[in-house]
Amino acid sequence: MSLLKDLSVFWGMFHVLLLFIMLFRSRYTKKKTLILAGFSMGTLMLLNIAGLVFWGFDTMGKIFIFTCTIPSFLFFYLLSADKKFRFLLTFCLADTSCLWIMGVTNLLDYYLGGGQYILLFISRLIAFPLLEYCSYRFLRKPYLELQNTVKNGWGIFAGMTMLYYILLTVMLFYPVNIVYRPEDLLPCILVLLLMFFNYGTIFSALYRQLLLYREQQNERILQEQKYSLETQLENQQRIRKIKHDMKGYTITLSGLLSTGKTTEALEYLEHVKTEMDTLPRQFCANPYINAVFVQYYQKLQELDTECRMEIRIGEEVLPYMELCQILSNGLENAYNALKELDVKDREASVQMKYNRDYLIIRIKNRCRGALHVEKGVIPPTDKKGKDHGFGLITIQEAAKRLDGDMFCYTEKGNFILDVMIRAESTIL
């Protein structure tokens, strides 16, 4: 029967690994992460299973934190894209959840199953996949979104989960297994119940943070749409005014030419040309996207920026809401970066064109020499305030809604933002 116990421990170790991989953010590709984790953690599990065979569960339970927890913590820390409290919370969350299941099933088997390990094996066989299903179905998506968006407030939750891990380990295994300490059974049950409700409190608090972030995002999107529509309306009014004035210009010019005042006519034409130059440029046929280009082209010109625009989209109907989000946030980031540079260093370029099956958007601007961003990593903002820190995340989310992706990185003193969107996703 002890074989069932050993198999259930192996089953639990395997599923705590799956649960953690499900919730944490790796800085490597999914394939590379799975290969590294499978090889390294598989070896670690085999060593711990060998320890269970030679020294037994009671002895290994006391040193499990040193033989499995700490090595796996260090390994995943090297793989993780998060290096502080977000990683600690995720790690302790997975470990304590699985340790909680192991503690509860151990007590159920001892007091209800007669210590034969049959109930232990069956309950763990069901409980771990059920935990993973619930985590994947209800927790994974909002939790990963939280890790992407919420930068502060993780420390208190990480500290709570770490303390619970230590507390559970002590209550369940020190000085001996809890089933041999009936006098500590009631405190142990209370700790298990308290952990259940406290984790519910943690998830509720994190979910409220997510709702707050989404509300801020929606507010920002509405502001961008309002500003884009106002810019478009202003441009249309200016165009109507120029068209109205053209009749007067034509009459005046005809009068000057009919009286032989060629010099005055040429001077008047120069005046008209200057007036026409105030018209907004036409970058593309889509009025909403063009309004974004016009707005930021004017802002970049005010900074005396050398700006190159290569816009190659036709009159096709485009998902302008998402594309305007991508362009306005990307150009706003470029504008803010260029403001910090000397005038002679201010350069920017924008490309928007089709390449085979993709619509490619590239925004490239000079940046501070000290800035270094690896491809695939979203850099944290160094600005404060509720309206800062969402730009690149907004771009990434908008691209994903169009079945695309976003990458940003630095190269030779330039910050480069690349967005790739499947062409069929852009045609409405």
KAJOZI-V192613 format. One record per helix or strand of 3 or more residues. SS is the DSSP state (H for helix, E for strand). FROM is the first residue (numbers start at 1). TO is the last residue. If there is no record, write none. Layout:
SS|FROM|TO + SS|FROM|TO
//
This chain:
H|2|23 + H|30|79 + H|85|112 + H|118|149 + H|154|173 + H|178|180 + H|182|258 + H|262|277 + H|287|302 + E|306|312 + H|320|339 + H|343|345 + E|347|355 + E|358|366 + H|391|401 + E|404|411 + E|414|422 + H|423|426
//
